[in-house]
Amino acid sequence: MGCVHASIEYGNGWVVVTLTAARLIEPSVVEDLRTALLAALDDHPDARFRFDFTGVEVVGSLMLALLAGLHQQLSPAQRPVVLSGLGPELRRLLTMTRLDTLFAIEPPPDPS
């Protein structure tokens, strides 16, 4: 799946999205991610999604809407969206917007 702002891999029932852009605020960046995520959903319709935000500094409203929309699409099938590697600012933003209640939030993945 081609996306210049994330590495997207599939394995063991999970689509793992490692975000590589430090700033997820530009509409073109979010649209690139949306296109890649829709392709992942088509290719792996039963997968659960995990996002690694390690290194992401800023997230805009379009990215938050993309995550909320993905949650809404996957929740009827009881497929979680997991967010990991959240910095303090992003964690605070999710709490303020109450979006933290939609997602499973985990520590960053173990690099080993």
Buried (B, 14 or more C-beta within 10 A) or exposed (E): BEBEBBBBEEEEEBBBBBBBBEEBBBEEBBEBBBEBBEBBBEEBEEBBBBBBBBEBEBBBEBBBEBBBEBBEBBEEEEBBBBBBBBBEEBBEBBEEEEBBEBBEBEEEEEEE
